Amino acid sequence: MRAHSLSANTERRVTRACDRLVGSLAGLFIGLGCLMDGGRAAAGDGVLLRVETEVFADDDEAPVARSLSLFRDGVAWDFLETLSKEKEKEDDAGPDEPVEFVLHDPARERIILVDPARHVKTQIDHLQLERLRASLGNWARKSDDPLMRWAGGPDFSEGMEETATKIVLAGPRVRYEVVFEEADNGAVPEEYQRFADAALLVKALVHPGGLPPFPRIAINRRVAAAGGIPASVRLEIESRMAKLGKRPNVLRSKHKVLESWLASDHKRVAAAEERMAVAAPVDLATYAGRGEGDGPIGKEPAAAKRR
């Protein structure tokens, strides 16, 4: 028996959310970047970091997406590759042809997304993300669906359990489990937290319709406070909700962290700089391939429209 009943309108909205859930949650796991804090540059000078991530659906052994994220002196590059189940790659191979890459450049107060296949780029600023944070939180907290209302935050302390290497956060029909490792460089956890928070908000802005990012943002802060970097993430959604959109009810990610770069990483960044320079600038709606009215669960928050 269902513990609650949803209105027809809410069912339709949740269904639309689930239709976009995997894309949004994949972005949650693999989108990486550095967030400007009130207009000042992130304090990432001296940090050199390489993070390879694989995302898996349910119990599948083959990943559905990979990313390579490279940090250097406060700037981060994130290269995203989505995979078909038929595509096989060597275990130590990174993404070759990204479907998207993102430059996080807090010193210049810019986040630039590039679609290399379409040769277009768009820019997001700190103010847009902060407006989205406020409007999306207000919207979620007013939802008649318990999961969406819970995900709007702002307080997640009641459902959170923490050990020396793991954080678990449980809410209505959802459970997060993050296993983390201690970073060798003490500046890395804070840098990683900034990039992860920014990436979650960017994904919510560009690809709206999934769960609000605030539960994971709360976990990010606890991991950083413990001096750690996530090694694996598991997100479970109650199967009843997952079936609405015919999407997997478990997403898993594995992170391989190296506090240095490979020789190929320098070439990858140089090539990305060249492609970004020649990409045509477009507005956010054009880049995302949606109309101006689209937004979280079918309607963009008013704050996000005031660009």
C-alpha positions, 0 to 999 in steps of 0.5 A, a space after each residue: 500500500 502506498 504511504 501517500 497519494 499523488 495528484 495526477 498533476 504531480 504524477 505527470 511532473 514526477 514522470 517527466 523528472 524520471 525521464 531525465 533522471 539518469 542524465 541529471 544524476 550522471 551529471 551529478 556523478 561526473 560533472 566536475 568544476 570549480 565554483 566561484 565564491 561570491 566573486 572571488 577566485 577559488 583558492 586552488 593555486 598549487 593543486 594538480 589533480 586528475 580524476 577518472 570517473 565511471 558511472 554504472 546503472 544497476 548491476 551492469 558491469 559496463 559503464 554508461 558514462 565516463 569522465 576525465 577531470 583535470 585540475 591545475 592552479 584553480 582551473 578545472 577541465 571536465 571531459 564527458 563521454 557517454 558509452 553504449 553497452 557494446 563499446 569496450 575500452 581498456 581499463 586504463 583508457 580515458 575518454 577520447 572524443 568527449 560529447 561535452 567538455 567544461 572549463 571552470 575558470 573562477 579567476 575569470 568568473 566563468 564556466 564555459 560548456 563546449 559541445 565539440 560535435 556542434 561546434 558551439 559553446 555557452 557561458 554560465 556565470 556565478 550569479 546565474 548559479 546562485 539564482 538557480 540555487 535559491 529558486 530551485 530550493 524554494 520550488 522544491 520545498 513547496 512541492 507536494 511530493 515528499 522526495 522533492 520537498 526533502 531534496 530542497 533542503 536546506 537541513 539534511 542532518 537528521 538522515 545523515 550517518 557518518 563514519 571515518 570513510 563513509 557518509 550515508 544520507 537517507 530520505 523519502 524513497 532515496 539513499 545516498 552512500 559515499 565512500 571517501 579517501 583522505 587526500 594527500 594534499 590538504 588543499 584538494 578536498 576544498 577544491 574538489 568540493 567547490 568543483 562538485 557543488 558548481 557541477 551539480 548546479 550547472 547540470 541542474 541549470 542546463 539539464 533540468 528535471 532530476 532531483 535537486 542537487 542539495 542532498 549531494 551538496 550537503 554530502 560534499 561539504 561533510 566529505 571536504 570537512 573530513 579531508 576526503 575525496 569521494 572514491 565511490 558513490 551509490 544512489 538508490 531510488 525506490 523502484 516504484 519511482 524508477 518504474 514511472 520513467 522506465 529508468 534504473 533505480 540504482 546509479 553507481 560511480 567509481 572515482 580514480 584519483 591521481 594527484 598528478 597529470 599524465 603526459 596525454 592530459 596536457 595535450 588534451 587540454 591544449 586541444 580543448 583550448 583550441 576547440 573552445 576558441 573556434 566554437 560559436 557562442 550561443 545562449 544557454 537555451 540554444 546550447 541545451 536544445 530546449 525552449 525558454 520555458 523549459 526548466 525543473 520539472 517542466 517550468 524554469 524558476 523565474 530567477 533562472 530566467 533573469 539572465 
